[in-house]
Amino acid sequence: MISYREAIARVLDLARPLSPIALPIDQALGLVAAEDVRAAGPIPPFTNSGMDGYAVRAADVARAGAAPVRLRVIADLPAGAVAAHDVGPGCASRIMTGAPLPPGADAVVPVESTEAVGEEVEIRGSVRAGANVRPAGEDIAAGALVIERGAALRPGDLGVLAEIGRVQIAVHPRARIAVITTGDELVDAAEEPGPGRIRDSNVHAVCAQAASFGAVPLPRARVPDRPEAVREAVREALAAADVVVTTGGISMGALDCVKDALDRLGAERLFWRVAQKPAGPLGCWRLGGKPIVGAPGNPVAAMIAMEEYVRPVLRRMMGHDRLFRPEREGRLETGWRRREGDGRLHFLRVLVREQDGALRASLSGPQGSGILSSMACANALALVPPEVDEVLAGGRVTLHLIEEVEDH
């Protein structure tokens, strides 16, 4: 068996960013930009009014704070209109938010500080030059870098791209991950299991994880415990996906045929079995340049394999530079003790809360690999290294915060 850290390194060594593709900006949310984008022109493209009111010469209303000043209204400028006349001395143009500032004007008096009087407007407050005016290029200067290569695109980024007229952008695409569940005992979640049969929860949980990671899950038909069936399923999955994940059939039982099937396909084995619990009989192969991860069939083991191993691989393939969840130190309030002679890294499902500036964790339920409910209730994994036999109540543990965004 190899260590958790070594296994992570070997899996990540398989991952390379997927070749960029051009996508419409409305399909690019969350994807990683594969190009720098600069603004061709300024935003806003023209100087405009920042509010509804009157475009004036600031010098004409300099004394309006002491006594109202009347100006002749020469135009009405809604947003989208362009002034036909300059604003000269003693004049004003009624203007709406976003309308281009007319020539001659250098400020806008808010409508609340005015009163219309026939063809004139009474100004009841002074403004300085530039007041309530949005200069051309105030938001984005011409030539400014607005999207940097390697940035994960957020809603505001897509708005900026639209603002500068970029309706497409080169991005690393979402990784496609084929999910193969194996086992003669499995039936569909909608079926009533017969004697000795169980519903297949793995395909739903693992595909949901893949989608939450930003990838595209490709669930495959369940595969019986027969090497030829596994081989055919893997061949088909590799043709459709960038990554293949199998669940079940990976241990040392007589019907655990995934390893044999992959060997017969000529897949290169990077490792099999990791000194950890759950997900000890975890394997990783490469075939056709694509990674194949063989996870145990126990539901918790499958989900932890996805979280700890497959997620970083998918993120690297999708161009992200931050691959791992936040790793913090906290205290395990409930305590924990390993069985004698068990020299493995343990992932404990825990519920973490912050109290007095510190993270405090408690077990989210029983820790058996088949107890999915305690995984559903967890928001973190506590890592207990092989050399630690017991964590006393309140003892320190390393926490992987599995509901937080990556920070390294």
C-alpha positions in Angstrom: 0.0 0.0 0.0 1.1 3.6 -0.6 0.4 6.6 1.4 -2.4 9.1 0.9 0.0 11.9 -0.1 1.8 9.7 -2.6 -1.4 8.5 -4.1 -2.6 12.1 -4.6 0.6 13.0 -6.3 0.4 10.0 -8.7 -3.2 10.8 -9.6 -2.5 14.5 -10.2 0.4 13.6 -12.4 -2.2 12.2 -14.9 -4.1 15.5 -15.1 -3.5 18.0 -17.8 -5.7 21.0 -18.7 -8.1 20.2 -21.5 -7.6 22.0 -24.8 -9.4 25.4 -24.8 -12.6 25.9 -26.8 -14.5 29.1 -27.7 -17.9 29.3 -25.9 -20.6 31.9 -25.8 -20.3 33.9 -22.6 -23.7 32.6 -21.3 -22.2 29.1 -21.3 -18.9 30.1 -19.6 -19.9 30.7 -16.0 -17.4 29.0 -13.6 -15.1 27.9 -16.4 -11.4 29.0 -16.5 -10.4 31.6 -19.1 -7.8 30.4 -21.5 -6.9 33.8 -22.9 -6.3 37.4 -21.7 -9.1 39.8 -22.7 -8.6 43.5 -23.1 -11.2 46.2 -23.8 -11.0 47.6 -27.3 -12.5 50.9 -26.2 -13.5 52.8 -23.0 -16.5 51.9 -20.8 -18.6 53.9 -20.6 -17.9 54.9 -24.2 -19.1 58.5 -23.7 -19.5 60.9 -20.8 -23.0 60.6 -19.4 -25.3 61.6 -16.6 -25.2 59.7 -13.3 -28.7 60.6 -12.4 -32.0 62.2 -13.5 -31.8 66.0 -13.4 -30.5 69.0 -15.4 -27.2 69.3 -17.3 -25.7 72.7 -16.5 -22.6 74.8 -16.5 -21.4 74.6 -12.9 -20.4 78.3 -13.0 -24.1 79.3 -13.8 -25.3 77.7 -10.5 -22.4 78.6 -8.2 -24.6 80.9 -6.2 -27.7 78.7 -6.2 -27.0 77.7 -2.6 -27.7 81.2 -1.4 -30.6 82.0 -3.7 -32.4 80.0 -6.4 -31.1 80.4 -10.0 -33.3 80.2 -13.0 -32.0 78.7 -16.3 -33.7 78.3 -19.7 -34.4 74.7 -20.6 -33.3 74.1 -24.2 -33.6 70.3 -24.6 -35.0 67.0 -23.2 -32.4 64.2 -23.2 -33.6 60.7 -22.4 -31.2 57.8 -22.3 -30.1 57.0 -25.8 -30.6 60.5 -27.2 -27.8 62.8 -28.4 -27.9 66.5 -27.8 -28.5 68.7 -30.9 -27.4 71.9 -29.1 -24.7 73.0 -26.8 -25.5 74.1 -23.3 -24.6 77.8 -23.3 -24.5 80.4 -20.4 -27.8 80.6 -18.7 -29.1 77.4 -20.2 -29.8 73.8 -19.1 -30.9 70.5 -20.6 -33.2 68.2 -18.8 -31.4 64.8 -18.8 -32.0 61.2 -17.7 -29.6 58.8 -16.2 -27.2 57.4 -18.8 -27.9 60.0 -21.5 -24.7 61.6 -23.0 -23.7 64.8 -21.4 -24.4 67.6 -23.9 -21.5 69.8 -25.0 -21.0 72.9 -22.9 -22.4 71.2 -19.7 -20.0 70.1 -17.0 -22.3 69.0 -14.2 -25.8 67.6 -13.5 -28.1 69.0 -10.8 -30.3 66.3 -9.3 -34.0 66.7 -10.1 -34.7 66.8 -6.4 -32.9 70.2 -6.2 -34.9 71.7 -9.0 -38.4 72.9 -9.9 -39.7 73.3 -13.4 -41.2 76.8 -14.1 -42.7 77.0 -17.6 -39.8 76.9 -20.0 -37.3 77.4 -17.2 -35.9 75.4 -14.3 -35.3 76.8 -10.9 -32.0 75.5 -9.4 -32.0 75.4 -5.6 -28.5 74.2 -4.9 -25.0 74.6 -6.3 -22.9 71.8 -7.8 -19.2 71.6 -8.6 -17.9 70.8 -12.1 -18.0 67.1 -12.7 -20.8 66.5 -10.1 -23.1 63.5 -11.0 -21.2 63.0 -14.3 -19.7 59.6 -15.3 -16.7 60.3 -17.6 -15.9 58.1 -20.6 -13.6 55.3 -19.5 -14.5 55.8 -15.8 -15.3 52.0 -15.5 -12.8 50.5 -18.0 -10.1 52.3 -19.9 -9.4 51.5 -23.5 -6.9 48.6 -23.6 -7.4 47.6 -20.0 -7.0 43.9 -19.1 -10.5 42.9 -18.0 -10.1 39.1 -17.9 -6.8 37.4 -17.0 -5.9 34.0 -18.4 -6.5 31.4 -15.6 -9.3 33.3 -13.9 -12.5 31.3 -13.1 -15.3 33.3 -14.7 -17.9 34.8 -12.3 -21.2 36.5 -13.1 -19.6 40.0 -13.0 -16.9 38.9 -15.4 -19.5 37.8 -17.9 -21.2 41.2 -17.6 -17.9 42.9 -18.3 -17.4 40.8 -21.4 -20.8 41.7 -22.7 -20.1 45.4 -21.9 -17.0 45.4 -24.0 -18.7 43.5 -26.8 -17.1 40.1 -26.3 -19.8 37.5 -26.8 -17.4 34.5 -26.9 -14.3 33.6 -24.8 -11.7 30.8 -25.0 -12.1 28.6 -21.9 -11.0 25.2 -20.7 -14.2 23.0 -21.1 -15.9 21.1 -18.3 -14.3 17.7 -17.9 -16.6 14.8 -18.8 -16.5 12.0 -16.2 -18.0 8.6 -16.9 -19.3 6.8 -13.8 -19.5 3.0 -13.9 -21.1 1.2 -11.0 -20.5 -2.6 -10.7 -22.2 -5.3 -8.8 -24.7 -8.1 -9.3 -26.5 -7.0 -6.2 -27.4 -3.5 -7.5 -30.8 -2.5 -8.7 -32.2 0.9 -9.8 -33.2 3.3 -7.1 -36.8 3.2 -8.3 -36.9 -0.6 -7.9 -37.9 -2.6 -4.8 -34.8 -4.7 -4.0 -35.3 -8.5 -3.9 -33.5 -10.8 -1.5 -29.8 -10.0 -1.3 -30.2 -6.9 -3.6 -29.6 -3.2 -2.8 -30.4 0.0 -4.5 -27.6 1.7 -6.4 -26.9 4.9 -4.5 -23.4 5.3 -5.8 -24.3 6.4 -9.3 -26.5 9.2 -8.0 -24.1 10.4 -5.2 -21.0 10.2 -7.4 -22.6 11.9 -10.4 -24.0 14.6 -8.1 -20.5 15.1 -6.7 -19.1 15.4 -10.3 -21.7 18.0 -11.2 -21.0 20.0 -8.0 -17.3 20.0 -8.9 -18.2 21.7 -12.2 -17.7 18.6 -14.4 -20.2 16.8 -16.7 -21.2 13.4 -15.2 -21.9 10.6 -17.7 -23.6 7.8 -15.8 -23.2 4.5 -17.5 -25.4 1.4 -17.3 -24.7 -0.8 -14.2 -22.3 -3.5 -14.9 -22.5 -7.1 -13.6 -19.5 -8.8 -11.9 -18.0 -10.2 -15.1 -14.6 -9.2 -16.5 -15.8 -9.0 -20.1 -18.7 -6.7 -19.1 -16.4 -4.4 -17.2 -13.9 -4.3 -20.1 -16.7 -3.4 -22.6 -18.1 -0.7 -20.2 -14.6 0.9 -19.7 -14.0 0.9 -23.5 -17.2 2.7 -24.1 -16.7 5.1 -21.3 -13.2 6.1 -22.4 -14.6 6.9 -25.9 -17.1 9.3 -24.3 -15.3 10.8 -21.3 -12.1 12.5 -20.2 -12.0 10.6 -16.9 -13.5 7.2 -15.9 -14.5 6.3 -12.3 -15.7 2.8 -11.4 -17.3 1.9 -8.1 -17.1 -1.6 -6.7 -15.2 -4.7 -7.7 -11.9 -3.3 -6.7 -10.9 -5.3 -3.6 -9.6 -8.9 -3.3 -12.8 -10.9 -3.5 -13.4 -13.7 -6.0 -15.8 -11.5 -7.9 -13.8 -8.3 -7.7 -12.9 -8.2 -11.4 -12.2 -4.5 -12.1 -8.4 -4.8 -11.7 -8.3 -7.9 -14.0 -10.4 -6.2 -16.6 -8.2 -3.1 -16.7 -5.1 -5.2 -16.8 -6.5 -7.1 -19.8 -7.3 -3.9 -21.5 -3.6 -2.9 -21.2 -4.2 -0.1 -18.7 -1.1 1.2 -16.9 -1.6 0.7 -13.1 -0.2 3.6 -11.1 -1.3 2.1 -7.8 -3.7 -0.1 -6.1 -4.5 0.1 -2.3 -3.8 3.1 -0.2 -3.1 3.1 3.5 -6.3 4.9 4.4 -9.8 4.2 5.6 -12.4 4.4 4.1 -11.4 3.8 0.4 -8.3 1.6 1.1 -8.7 -0.6 -2.0 -8.5 2.4 -4.2 -6.8 2.1 -7.6 -5.6 4.4 -10.4 -4.8 3.5 -14.0 -4.0 5.2 -17.3 -5.4 4.1 -20.6 -5.3 6.1 -23.8 -3.8 9.0 -21.9 -6.9 9.2 -19.7 -7.2 8.5 -16.0 -9.3 5.7 -14.6 -10.0 5.7 -10.9 -11.3 2.5 -9.3 -13.2 3.3 -6.1 -14.6 0.8 -3.6 -18.3 0.1 -3.7 -19.1 1.1 -0.2 -21.0 4.4 -0.6 -18.9 6.5 1.8 -15.6 5.1 0.4 -16.8 6.0 -3.1 -17.7 9.6 -2.1 -14.4 10.1 -0.2 -12.5 8.9 -3.2 -14.3 11.4 -5.3 -13.8 14.3 -2.9 -10.1 13.6 -2.1 -8.8 12.3 -5.4 -11.1 12.9 -8.3 -12.0 16.5 -7.5 -8.4 17.8 -7.7 -7.9 15.9 -11.0 -11.1 17.4 -12.5 -10.2 20.9 -11.4 -6.7 20.7 -12.9 -8.2 19.4 -16.2 -10.6 22.3 -16.2 -7.7 24.8 -15.9 -8.0 25.7 -12.2 -4.8 26.4 -10.3 -6.4 26.0 -6.8 -7.1 22.3 -6.5 -7.7 21.6 -2.8 -10.3 22.5 -0.2 -9.2 24.6 2.8 -7.1 22.5 5.3 -7.5 23.9 8.8 -6.6 22.8 12.3 -9.5 22.2 14.8 -10.4 20.2 17.9 -12.3 17.0 17.9 -14.8 17.3 20.7 -15.9 13.7 20.7 -12.5 12.1 20.7 -11.6 8.9 18.7 -9.5 5.8 19.1 -8.3 3.4 16.4 -8.2 -0.4 16.6 -4.8 -1.8 17.6 -2.5 -2.5 14.7 -4.5 -0.3 12.3 -1.7 1.8 10.7 -3.8 3.7 8.2 -4.8 7.3 7.7 -8.4 7.7 8.8 -11.0 10.1 7.3 -13.6 10.8 10.0 -16.9 12.3 8.9 -17.4 15.4 11.1 -19.7 18.4 11.6 -17.6 21.5 12.1 -18.6 24.8 13.7 -16.7 27.9 14.6 -16.7 28.9 18.3 -14.6 31.6 19.9 -12.4 31.9 16.8 -11.6 28.1 16.7 -13.0 25.2 14.7 -14.7 22.5 16.7 -15.6 19.2 15.2 -17.9 16.3 16.3 -18.5 13.0 14.6 -21.5 13.3 12.3 -22.6 9.7 13.0 -21.3 6.1 12.9 -18.1 5.8 10.8 -18.7 2.5 8.9 -18.0 2.7 5.2 -21.5 1.8 4.3 -23.2 4.4 6.5 -24.1 7.1 4.0 -26.2 9.1 6.4 -23.1 10.3 8.4 -21.5 11.4 5.1 -24.7 13.4 4.2 -24.5 15.1 7.6 -20.8 16.0 7.4 -19.4 19.3 6.3 -15.7 18.3 6.8 -13.4 15.4 7.0 -11.0 15.0 10.0 -7.7 13.4 9.1 -6.1 11.2 11.8 -2.6 10.1 10.7 -1.3 6.5 11.0 1.0 7.3 13.9 -1.9 8.7 16.1 -3.6 5.9 18.0 -6.0 8.1 19.9 -7.5 11.6 19.7 -8.6 12.6 23.2 -11.8 14.7 23.5 -10.7 18.2 22.5 -7.6 17.0 20.8 -6.2 18.6 17.6 -7.0 17.3 14.2 -6.5 18.4 10.6 -9.8 19.3 8.9 -10.6 19.3 5.2 -13.6 21.7 4.8 -15.5 19.9 2.1 -18.2 22.5 1.6 -15.7 25.4 1.1 -14.1 26.6 -2.1 -10.5 25.6 -2.9 -7.8 27.9 -1.5 -4.6 26.1 -2.6 
